Amino acid sequence: MERSLLQRIEAFLKESHMPPSVFGRAAVHDPRLVSDLRGGREPGHQLICRVEHFMNLWRADFHAGRVARQGDRRVREGGAA
């Protein structure tokens, strides 16, 4: 059984340690993408293709050593500011 786009995105977010809003902005210039999909938004074919393309490129760049897992930039090492 094929996984839904949201399930594939959720797996990617865990893999990349990327916050959902950062993912949406980087993939399709929509920081609310993941939140909207979680709320029931139905993606069209073009959106699915753009998101899949972004995830595939990121994985290729990660395996080639050109990008690293991001983590949440709001949390700084060393505790509170």
C-alpha positions in Angstrom: 0.0 0.0 0.0 1.4 3.4 -1.0 1.9 5.9 1.8 0.2 9.3 1.6 2.2 12.4 0.9 1.8 13.5 4.5 3.2 10.2 5.8 6.2 10.5 3.4 6.8 14.1 4.6 6.5 13.1 8.3 9.2 10.4 7.7 11.4 13.0 5.9 11.0 15.4 8.8 12.3 12.8 11.2 15.1 11.8 8.9 16.3 15.4 8.2 15.5 16.8 11.7 13.9 19.7 9.8 11.0 21.7 11.4 7.8 21.5 9.4 7.6 25.3 8.7 11.2 25.2 7.3 10.4 22.2 5.2 7.3 23.9 3.7 9.1 27.1 3.0 12.1 25.3 1.4 10.0 22.9 -0.6 7.1 25.0 -1.9 7.5 28.5 -0.4 4.6 27.7 2.0 5.5 27.5 5.7 2.0 26.3 6.6 2.1 23.3 4.2 2.6 20.6 6.7 0.2 22.1 9.2 -2.4 22.4 6.4 -1.9 18.8 5.3 -2.2 17.6 8.9 -5.5 19.5 9.0 -6.9 17.7 5.9 -5.6 19.8 2.9 -5.7 17.7 -0.2 -2.5 18.2 -2.3 -2.7 18.5 -6.1 -0.5 16.6 -8.5 1.9 19.6 -9.0 2.3 20.1 -5.3 3.1 16.4 -4.8 5.7 16.5 -7.5 7.4 19.6 -6.1 7.5 18.2 -2.6 8.8 14.8 -3.8 11.5 16.6 -5.9 12.6 18.6 -2.9 12.9 15.6 -0.7 14.8 13.6 -3.4 17.3 16.4 -4.0 17.8 16.9 -0.2 18.5 13.2 0.2 21.0 13.2 -2.7 22.7 16.3 -1.3 22.8 14.7 2.2 24.4 11.5 0.9 26.9 13.5 -1.1 27.8 15.5 2.0 26.5 18.8 0.7 23.9 19.4 3.4 23.5 18.3 7.0 20.6 17.6 9.2 19.2 20.9 10.4 17.5 20.5 13.7 15.5 23.3 15.1 17.4 26.6 14.9 15.2 28.1 17.7 17.0 25.8 20.1 20.5 26.9 20.7 23.3 24.8 22.2 24.3 25.8 25.6 20.8 26.5 27.1 18.7 29.7 27.1 19.9 33.0 25.9 
